[in-house]
Amino acid sequence: MGALSGSNASVVLPSVNGAKLALKQWSADNDDCDISLEEFDTEGDPAKATPAATKMATDETFIGVMGGAFSGETRATKATFDDAGLTMISQSATATDLTTEEPAAVFHRVIGYDEVQGAAIGRYLRDVAGAKKVFVVDDSTTYGEPLATKVKEELGDLVVDSDKTQEGQTEFSAVVSKIESAEPDAVFYAGYAAEAGPFLKQLRDAGVTATFVGGDGLYGADFPKAAGDASEGAIITCPCLPADQAEGTFAADYEAEFGEAPGAYAAEGFDVMTIFLAAIKDGARDRKAMEEFVDGYEGTGLTKEYAFDDKGDVAEENVVIWTYKVTDGALAAEQEIPKA
């Protein structure tokens, strides 16, 4: 369940392909068990995710959900899935409050949350980029605002100013003017590619050359596509492992299957499917058995060691935040952000 189309789909589609690859490889060795992977395109919109969640929740043949992919749609649907006892494992929803405020017993995720990512971004800006004056912008969403807040908390007096944009915004002259006046040496943006692309283009057109850093909402092919040449050199952070560093032959297998290198959260999508398949291999055939198995799951995935705590998060020490740099119009792994 996630944005399979639209301006932010590149953050989701590779993880779906990763899940398909895991299922194909498993099915080759287990041809007596017929499992289908059904796709629900929400475009990342909570309003469109809600009826999809209701359809799955009321159909007992669904025994697991990969998603939601984005935090907003996850927040809007997790109570529906919780009431139905339908296990969720998200490959990419990072908002901290998903497990701290009104947590759902069925919700799990295989990546770190924004309290961890935000602190790492602050450390990167201060200790690696060497920024002395940082301007922080968020998109006013329940994903962007908390991430920006954590970055500002980590940076303290290094934050020279901050401002907000809105989802769907295309004209950014007011915030660009504010940034020009502040003369920062780095700009951090917490939001999604659809707005970040034109925002960065207008920033560069105004002559602002400050280092541009974005959170994982910008991770994927849609951001450099939306920003064009202006994206060159931009840094994007993500609590996800570069696919070429995943265990085994995953990167090569993925490219052979789909004709392209694995993108955003592809290995995490593979891991989510692997956990669900391990439950089925263990005998889980209904929602109750699936939830019990996932709650107690411990194992080594492509990206990390897995064991979910009572909130559905993986252990913080198993989460690594990576930076990716836009080079020649594509995101390439840059470096691991040192832990505090």
PEVENWO-V760157 format. One record per backbone hydrogen bond with DSSP energy under -0.5 kcal/mol. CO is the residue of the C=O (numbers start at 0). NH is the residue of the N-H. If there is no record, write none. Layout:
# PEVENWO-V760157
co=CO nh=NH
co=CO nh=NH
This chain:
# PEVENWO-V760157
co=0 nh=68
co=1 nh=3
co=1 nh=41
co=1 nh=42
co=5 nh=8
co=7 nh=10
co=8 nh=11
co=8 nh=12
co=11 nh=14
co=11 nh=15
co=12 nh=16
co=13 nh=17
co=14 nh=18
co=15 nh=19
co=16 nh=20
co=17 nh=21
co=18 nh=22
co=19 nh=23
co=20 nh=24
co=21 nh=25
co=22 nh=26
co=23 nh=27
co=24 nh=28
co=25 nh=28
co=25 nh=29
co=29 nh=32
co=32 nh=34
co=35 nh=37
co=38 nh=40
co=39 nh=1
co=39 nh=41
co=41 nh=44
co=43 nh=45
co=44 nh=47
co=44 nh=48
co=45 nh=49
co=46 nh=50
co=47 nh=51
co=48 nh=52
co=49 nh=53
co=50 nh=54
co=51 nh=55
co=52 nh=56
co=53 nh=57
co=55 nh=58
co=57 nh=59
co=58 nh=61
co=60 nh=62
co=64 nh=66
co=64 nh=88
co=69 nh=73
co=70 nh=74
co=71 nh=75
co=72 nh=76
co=73 nh=76
co=73 nh=77
co=76 nh=80
co=77 nh=81
co=78 nh=82
co=79 nh=83
co=80 nh=84
co=80 nh=85
co=81 nh=84
co=84 nh=86
co=86 nh=64
co=87 nh=107
co=88 nh=66
co=89 nh=109
co=91 nh=93
co=93 nh=113
co=94 nh=97
co=95 nh=98
co=95 nh=99
co=96 nh=100
co=97 nh=103
co=99 nh=101
co=103 nh=106
co=105 nh=87
co=107 nh=89
co=112 nh=115
co=112 nh=116
co=113 nh=117
co=114 nh=118
co=115 nh=119
co=116 nh=120
co=117 nh=121
co=118 nh=122
co=119 nh=123
co=120 nh=124
co=121 nh=125
co=122 nh=126
co=122 nh=127
co=123 nh=127
co=123 nh=128
co=124 nh=130
co=132 nh=184
co=132 nh=185
co=133 nh=135
co=133 nh=159
co=133 nh=160
co=134 nh=187
co=135 nh=162
co=136 nh=189
co=137 nh=164
co=140 nh=144
co=142 nh=146
co=143 nh=147
co=144 nh=148
co=145 nh=149
co=146 nh=150
co=147 nh=151
co=148 nh=152
co=149 nh=153
co=150 nh=154
co=151 nh=155
co=154 nh=157
co=155 nh=158
co=157 nh=133
co=157 nh=159
co=160 nh=135
co=162 nh=137
co=165 nh=168
co=169 nh=171
co=171 nh=175
co=172 nh=176
co=173 nh=177
co=174 nh=178
co=175 nh=179
co=176 nh=180
co=177 nh=181
co=178 nh=182
co=178 nh=183
co=184 nh=210
co=185 nh=134
co=186 nh=212
co=187 nh=136
co=188 nh=190
co=188 nh=214
co=189 nh=138
co=191 nh=194
co=191 nh=195
co=192 nh=196
co=193 nh=197
co=194 nh=198
co=195 nh=199
co=196 nh=200
co=197 nh=201
co=198 nh=202
co=199 nh=203
co=200 nh=204
co=201 nh=205
co=202 nh=207
co=203 nh=206
co=206 nh=208
co=210 nh=186
co=210 nh=212
co=211 nh=234
co=212 nh=188
co=213 nh=236
co=214 nh=217
co=215 nh=218
co=216 nh=192
co=217 nh=219
co=219 nh=222
co=219 nh=223
co=220 nh=224
co=221 nh=225
co=222 nh=226
co=223 nh=227
co=226 nh=229
co=227 nh=230
co=228 nh=231
co=230 nh=233
co=233 nh=325
co=234 nh=213
co=235 nh=323
co=237 nh=239
co=237 nh=321
co=238 nh=111
co=241 nh=244
co=242 nh=245
co=246 nh=249
co=248 nh=252
co=249 nh=253
co=250 nh=254
co=251 nh=255
co=252 nh=256
co=253 nh=257
co=254 nh=258
co=262 nh=265
co=264 nh=268
co=265 nh=269
co=266 nh=270
co=267 nh=271
co=268 nh=272
co=269 nh=273
co=270 nh=274
co=271 nh=275
co=272 nh=276
co=273 nh=277
co=274 nh=278
co=275 nh=279
co=276 nh=280
co=277 nh=281
co=278 nh=283
co=279 nh=282
co=285 nh=289
co=286 nh=290
co=287 nh=291
co=288 nh=292
co=289 nh=293
co=290 nh=294
co=291 nh=295
co=293 nh=296
co=296 nh=307
co=298 nh=300
co=298 nh=305
co=301 nh=246
co=303 nh=300
co=305 nh=298
co=306 nh=314
co=308 nh=311
co=311 nh=108
co=312 nh=308
co=314 nh=317
co=315 nh=318
co=319 nh=321
co=320 nh=336
co=321 nh=237
co=322 nh=333
co=322 nh=334
co=323 nh=235
co=324 nh=326
co=324 nh=331
co=325 nh=232
co=326 nh=329
co=329 nh=326
co=331 nh=324
co=334 nh=322
co=335 nh=337
